[in-house]
């Protein structure tokens, strides 16, 4: 068995880890992933203060046909492709860092490569993650991992999409994040809690909502977007051409969620802009006719949007009775079977009142139970208000189920 350690402390760290694993899959068969821990950066005493950015760390194990030195070469190619400067000073921040920890029974000790990795004995977070993958740490170097504490604990899957409504009237959090500073604080909070995308909605779509103009949407979004240092991992929920075009061109947004589906207002011109930009585009089903999702996906592909950038949303709460929503959830695998990535959102929605008497803002436990069911169906993205508790749950489940 071959064990690799991955780390990232620049940009969208979660997405960096996912991208690395995807690239590794071209020559490395991954059998198991550890959870993800957040740790302080390892730095020399005289390192610049701006290098002190927390790392996300994880380990994976599996197999490859490459022997150690050939594997090292391939790992360096992946790092370079992802934007790491291989000539940067040691210990400096990096988009991705991939180390060979162990390679079967191989023992190598050279200037360029040591296997097993010489730092196993010094890095408690490595020992913690490797033990999770059943790697046998030699007793003579084993640290006290029973008492190890990371800054935070995460899982890479399911991928969580955090919701920030910058509206006065959204059903769950209307008015809470209308102030730009409050919105940015919530965005940062959701990112730190593990959201791979934070989706901003400036137009309420609750039942009976009063539509605002594209100009008003932009006026709500602009002061927030201009305060965000890095819009990687920021999505926009809109059905207006002007808003989508503004977000893509001015702020490099790469995630557009259009909840109007077959009544979609986004023109072919803007859909082609989405295709050219490489943005992901979510389209939502109104009603119960699942076949419409496949028709819509084919239409989007004909406009140039790549299959991997199309997200199908079953539209829980849209054009459905309470019983329809429950039936859609029970049969969510039908959406997955169409062959595209699926975005699923049931967070705090009104159909939950069918089996719970709690108020809207208190529906996180019910939401979490349904999210767990969706995750078991291999749903790709789960859209939620409460990222923290979802992440806590899925980390605990990862440990409970192995």
Number of C-alpha atoms within 10 A of each C-alpha: 12 21 21 21 19 21 26 25 25 18 15 18 22 25 18 21 23 13 15 21 18 13 17 16 12 9 15 18 16 18 12 14 19 23 23 24 22 21 19 13 17 16 16 10 7 6 13 10 9 8 16 16 18 18 24 25 27 26 28 22 23 15 15 17 10 14 10 21 13 10 17 17 11 15 21 16 14 20 19 14 12 16 11 18 15 13 6 10 8 11 13 18 23 23 21 26 21 20 16 21 22 22 23 13 10 12 13 16 11 7 6 8 16 17 18 18 17 12 13 19 15 12 13 19 22 22 24 26 22 24 15 18 19 9 16 11 15 10 7 7 11 16 19 10 14 7 8 11 14 13 11 14 19 26 23 21 19 20 21 30 27 27 25 26 24 26 21 16 18 20 19 19 18 15 14 17 20 20 15 18 13 13 22 19 13 18 24 13 16 23 23 14 21 25 32 24 27 28 23 24 21 25 24 21 16 15 11 7 12 10 11 11 12 18 12 13 20 18 13 19 21 15 15 21 21 14 13 15 7 13 19 18 19 24 25 24 22 23 21 19 16 16 23 26 19 15 21 20 11 11 17 16 24 22 25 26 23 20 21 18 21 14 9 13 15 19 12 13 12 17 21 17 19 24 20 13 15 17 21 20 23 21 25 25 24 22 18 18 9 16 12 16 23 15 11 18 22 15 13 21 15 11 17 16 24 17 15 12 19 23 23 25 25 28 23 26 22 19 13 18 14 17 11 17 23 18 13 20 20 14 13 21 16 15 22 19 10 15 13 18 21 25 26 26 23 23 25 24 20 20 18 22 15 10 8 11 10 13 12 16 13 12 20 21 14 18 20 22 12 19 27 18 14 23 17 11 15 16 22 19 23 24 21 25 24 22 24 19 14 26 23 16 16 21 18 16 13 14 11 8 6 10
